[in-house]
Each structure stands twice: as C-alpha cells, then as structure tokens.
Amino acid sequence: MRFLHPDGSVVHLSYCTNVHAAEDLDGVLSQLSRYAEPVRERLGTDCLGLGLWLARPVATRLLADRPALRTLRRELGLRGLEVVSLNAFPYAGFHAPSVKKDVYRPDWTTPERLSYTLDCARILAALLPDDARRGSVSTLPMAWREAASAQTRRTAGRYLSSLADGLGDLARRTGRTIMVGLEPEPGCMIESTDQAVELMAGLDRERIGVCLDTCHLAVGFEQPAEALRRLSAAGLEVVKTQASCALEAVDLSAAGRAALGRFAEQRFLHQTRERAADGRLAAVDDLPQALAGGLPGREPWRVHFHIPVHERPEPPLETTRPVLLDSLRALFGGSHAVTDHIEVETYTWSVLPCAREGDSGLVDGIAAELDWTRRALTALGLQPK
C-alpha cells in the first residue's frame, strides 16, 4: 500500500514474507497466491507491498535463471503486489524446528553474508516498480555479541565497505538506488541506536543506514524520538522501519510468570530485558532463562517476541504498542517523513500460544495487522494513494 505524506513524499507499507516457510522458488511463487493476493483482497486495495524474504537458495536461483526472475516480477504485477524492500536478515532455515542463534549466521565477518546481501540488492533492483524512488534491504547488525571484538569490527567494516562499493556499482549499472539497513537487535554487536552510532562510524552514509525495528527498540527501553534524534545527528538514515510489538509483563507474580511460560517456545530466540530504577538493563538471551531466575524480577520485563500489532495477549500480559505508536508519530507525524519504507514484521504467527488455523486464519491476521497500521498512518495525516 502507498500513502502520501503531507510533505509530498510517497510512503510504502508492506508486510514481511519471512512469516512464510518458503525456501525454494516454487514456494515463493506459491505464497503470492496463497497469502499475499488474498491479503490484498481482504484489505480492498489495488496494491499491496511485500517485504520479500528470499532464502539463499532462492536468491541464487533467481540470479542464475533470468527468466525465473522475470516470472517473479510478472507474477507480482498480475496479483497487484509490489516489492520495494527485501528482508535479508535470515540467510536460510528460518522455519527450522529450532532457529535461535543460527539466525545470526553467517555474519558480517564472512564473504557469504556480503555476497548474499549484494545478490538480494541485485534482485531488488530488478523487482522495483518503475516509479519507486529507491529500494531497501535489511540485514543483521554485524554479528551476535559473542563474536564481538576489535578484529570482528575491522573485518565487518571491510565487508560493509565492499557492500557500499557494490551498491554504488549497481546504481551506476541499473539506475536504481538500493540502500542497506543494519537492524539493531538485543544481544547483537549493535543492539541500540547508541551502538549503531558508535560502530557504524565511517560507513558510507549514502548506501548504508539503519533498519529500525520497533519491537527491538522497545525491548531495549529506548525512547523513539530520542533514538531518531541520535541517528539523525550522526547522519545515519533510517532505511526502513519494521512495525512490530514486543511482549511486556508488568505483573511478575506466579500468574504473570505462568502466562509468560506459554511464550517460551523452541524455534526463535526471545531476548528478555528488565530496566532497573536507575536505568540499567538486566539481560538474558532467552525467555526460559528469565523464568528460571536469570532476571531480578522487580521491574517489568520486555520480551523479544513479536506480537501482532493489532492484538493484545491475554491478561496479565501486555504489548509495547505504545512504543510502536510513539515511533510512528516520530517517523511520520512531523513536517517530513523520516523514512518512506514501513514493513509489518510479525514472523511469529506459527508459534503464538493461540496460533490461527490454516491459510485463511493467517491471511485474516496479516490483513488485520496491515489495516491497523493503515489506520494509524492515516490518523497521522498520511493519505492512501
């Protein structure tokens, strides 16, 4: 979906297809008819944006088989779908029985991460609508923190410099601008906007910026307006934002912990944070660790578990929807739009305690998220285009 901001810019709204378990080209093409087109029809819109996730094997196939790439572009057009952004954070295996920290591999200390990201940028340049101003690709924030060292930073810096060179070459060859956004995430080398400013110093600002995930922002107890001012002062562009809500537990009684236990599942990592009265964060890497006594339990917890933006879990649990709303106001409520790409990214539908049944249930859920976001944007003065 497209919106016109009062400043005259076009804002693209999409949903991220990493919610779908498709790791070959047939699966990607199938999800367009099974999910994406029905979502568009539920919303009653002529155009629906997709933040495509293309696993490494799919990206390899599309670049080796140009007719297949043309087929994908044609299928998107026939179904009223557009792609201005790719999610290149997961490399492959995102719907394996247990993903956890594997999602951070390969990281930015490896040539595999560089080649995959550039391949995604090349594919996006071929899929971009003719009238799109630019494309965006999101990626992991260098590496998981256990890999953090001065050497890691230097190596990642070299590969990210090569990424910028490759994006520049792509722009000269195709006339299409593609930017890559590193996505701060709890537990990673870059988990906050402070760390983004520090560790991204020296990177090419014209090609590389930040992908701001509002769930991650909330888990880190960051204030959206302050975070955006910090990035702006450092000259770091918000390449795209991912609209998402974290799980929040204010009640840490036995009932509250029992409710949280229903979200302690085995596929994805659910980093959990507690902010003390003095502002310091206590942190564990996964929700079961918190429930086993890894956090003090004196203040509310925020959990990296993406909850549908339009829904609330059963009491006594809550979500960080206020942070999402504050983020949208800071991004789009001013005299100019801070970014023009917004992607709803709830990839956890299949592991929610009350998962929706079948394709129709998932279509209904995704459509409801997008409708909520559409209404939130129009309330800020953006007009459907």
N, C-alpha and C positions, 0 to 999 in steps of 0.2 A: 504494500500500500504506500501511496505517496501523499505527502502533506505539504502545504505551502506555509512557510513561516512568515510572520509579518515583515521580516527583513527581505523577503523576496526569494529566499533560498528554498530548494526542494529537500525535504527530509524523507528518507526511505525507511519504512518499517517492515521488518521481516521476522520469520521465526526460524530458529536454527534446526537443521535436519539431523544433528547428531543424536536427536531423540530416536531416530530410526536405525535399526540394526541392518545396515546395508553396506557391505564391503566388497561388492563387485558391481560392474556397470549395470547389469540386469536389475540388481536390487535398487540402485539409484533411480533408474528409469521407472521401475515399478512403483516406488514411493510417490512419484509425481501423480499417478492416477489413484493410488490407494488412499493417500493422505492429503497431499498439497492441494490438488484441484478441489476435492470435497471441502477442505477448509475454506478455500476462496469462495465457494458457492454458499457455504453457511454464512459467511460474512457479507454476502451480497455485493462484492466488489469486483470490478473488472480486472484488477491487477493485484496479485499477492506476491510479496517478496519472500525469497528463501535465502537464508544464510546457509549455503550448502556446506556439508561436511563430506569431503571426498577422501576416503582412506587411501593410504599409499598405493595399494594395487589399482585402485580406480584412477588415480591421477596418472600413474604410469601408462595404463591402457589408453586414456584419453589423449595423451601426448604422442603415443606411438601410432594411434589409429585416428587420423584426422576426420574420416567420415563418421566415426563414433562421436567425436566432439561436435560435429555439425548436427548429428542426430539429437544429441542432448540439447543443443541450443534450439533446434526446431521444436522439440517436444515441450520445452519451456514456453515458447511462444504460443503454440497451439492450445496450451492449457491456461493461458493468462497468468503466467508466472514470470518473475524477473529475478535476476541474481546480480546484486552489486557487492556482495560480501561472501567470503569463504571463511569457515572456521577451520584453521589448520593447526589447532592445539593438539587434539588427539591424532596420533600417527596411524594407528591401526588397533584392532582388538578392543574397541571402546565398549562393546557389549559382551565381552567375555564374562564368565561367571564371577571372576574376581579381577578387577582392574587396579584399584588402589593406586600405588605409586608408579605403576607401569605407565600411566598416562603421561608422565614426565620424561619418558624415554622414546626415542633418542632426544637428547637435549641440545642446547646451542654450543656445546663443545665438540659436536660431531659434524662431519660433512653431510651425513644423511639428513639432518634437520635442515641444513641450508638448501640442499637440492630439492627436498620435498616442498619447502616453502616457496622457492622460486618456481617450481613446477605448478603449484597452486596459483601463483600470480599469473603465470602464462595462460593457464586455463581460464582464469577470471577475465583476463583481457579479451579473450575470445567470446566470453559469455555476456559481457557487459552490454546493457541496452545502448543503442547508438546515442541516445541523448543523456546518458549518465555522465556526471561531471568527473567521477573517479570511482575506483573500486577500493575495497579494504579487505585485508586478510589478518585474522587474529592468530597469535602464536603464544607459546608458553614463555614465562618471564625468566629466560635464560636456563635455569635448572632448579631442581629441588635443592633445598638449603644444604643438605649433607654433602653436596658436591661443591659448595661454595669455598672458594679460595682465591688468592690473588691470581694464580695461574688460570683458574676457571674463568675469571673475569677477563683476563687478557685473551684467552682462546675464544670465548664467546664474542668479545669485541671484534676480533679479526673476522669471524664468520658473519657477524652482523654488518661489518663494513663491506664485506663481499656481497651480502644481501642488497645493501643500498646500491652498490655498483650494478648489480644485476637488474634491479628495478629501474635504474636510470637507463640502462641499455634497452629494456623492454619498452619504456616510454618513447625512446627515440625510434624504435623499430615499428611500433604499433600506433603511436599517437595516443595511447591510453595510459592514464596515471593510476598506478596501484600503490597504495600505502600499506605498510605492515604495522600492526599494533601489538606490542608486548602487553600481556594481560596479567597485572599483579594478582597474586593468589596467595592466601595464607600458607605458610610453610615453605615457600619458594625463596630463591635468592632475592627476588623483588616481590615483596608481599604487601607493600604500602606505596602510596604516592611519594612519601619521603624517600624511600629506597629507589623508586623509579627516577627521581631527580638525581640522586647520587650516582646510581650505577649506569644510567643511560647518558651521562655526560659524555660529550664527544661523538655521539652517534649522529648520523645525517638526519637533521630535523625535517628535511623535505620529503624523506622517504619512510622514516621510522618514527612512530609515536606510541601512544598508549591505547589499549583497549580497556575501557573502564567497565568492569562488571560490578553491578550494584549490590549483588549478594556478597562478593568478596569485600567490597568497601564496608558493608555493614558488619561483617564478621570481625574486621579489624577495628571497629568502632571509630571509623573516620567520619568526619562531617563533610558532606558532599560539596558545599560551597567552598569550604576551606581547601579541600583537595583539588578542586578545579582551579582555584587561585594559585595554588602551589605549582601545578602543572603549567599554567599559563605563564607564570613568572619565569619558569625555566625554559620556555619556548617549546614545550612538549605538546603536540597536538593530540586531541582525543580523536583517534582514527575512527573508532566506533564505540558505542556503549551497548552493553548487554543488560537488558532489563530483567532483573531477577530478584527474588526474595530469599533470605536465609530463614532458617528455623530459629525461634527465640524461646527460651524458657526463663520466665521470671520466677515462677513457683518451682523451687527445687526440693519440695517435700517428697515424701515417698510416692505420692500420686503423680507429681510432676516428673520424677525420675522414671516411673513406670511408663508414663506416656512417651518420654524420650526414648525409652528402650525399644519401642516399636519402630523407630527410625534407624536403629543400629544394624544396618544390613551389610552384606558381604561384598557387594560389587564396587561401590565407589568410596572414595576417601571423604570423611566428614570431619575436617578440622574443626576444633571447638575452642572458643576463646571466652575468657572471663576478665572483665576490667575491674580492677580494684578501685577503691575510693580515691586513691592518689593518681589514678590514670594508668598505672602499669597493667600490662596484659599478662595473664597466665594462659599458657597454651599447651594443648596436646594435639597430636596428629590425627586422632580419630575419636569418634563419639564413644565407643566402648571403653577407651582409656579414661575418659572423663567420668563415665558412670562407675568405673572401678576405683575412683578416688583420686584421679590424676589432677583434678582442679579443686580449689578450696571450697567452692560451693556456697560462698557468702554473698555473691552478686549474680545477676542474671548471666546466662550463657547464650552465646550465639553460635550456631552450628552451620557449617558449610554443607547444607542440604537444600538444594533448590526446590522451593515450594511454589506451586502455580501462583502467579501474581494476583489472580482474582479470588483466590480461596484462602481460607484460614483452617489450620488443623483443629482437631477437637480440643476444647479446653482441658487442661490449663495452659496449653501451648499457644504461642502466637507466631507471627512472622515479622520480618523487618520491613513491611510495606511502607511505613513512614519514611524510611531511608530512601526507598525507591521513589516515592513521591517528591521528597526533597531533591533527589538527584535530577528528576525530570524538570522540576522548576529551575534548578541551577543551570541545566543544559539548554532548556528551550524557553524558559519564561522571561528571559531578558530581551534586550533590544536586538540581539542577534543570536542565532543558533550556534552553540559551541561545537556541535558535530552534526553531520547530516545522515548518519547511519545508526539506526537503533534496531537491535536484534533481541527478541524474546528468547531466552535460552533456558528452558526447563527441560533438561535431559533425563530427569529422574522419574518420569511418569510410571515406568515399569517397576520401580522399587518403592513407590509410596505405599504406606500401610494399607490404604484402601485404593488399590490400583483400579483404573477403569477397565471395563470388559471390552475386548475386541477392538477392531479398527474404528467402529463408529464412536465408541467411547473416547478414544484418543483424539479423533477428529473434533468431537464436541469440546473436549478440554482445550485443545490448542486454539480453536476458534474463540472460545470464551476468554482466553488469555489475551489474544490479539484485540478482541473487542474492548476489553477493559483498558488496554494500552491506548487504543484509538480514542476512547472517551477521555482518558487522562490528557492526551495531547490536544484534543480539541478544547478542553477546559482551559488550556494554557494559551489559546488563541490561534493554534495551527488549524488550517482548513484542509479537509480532504481534497485531493487534486485528481 
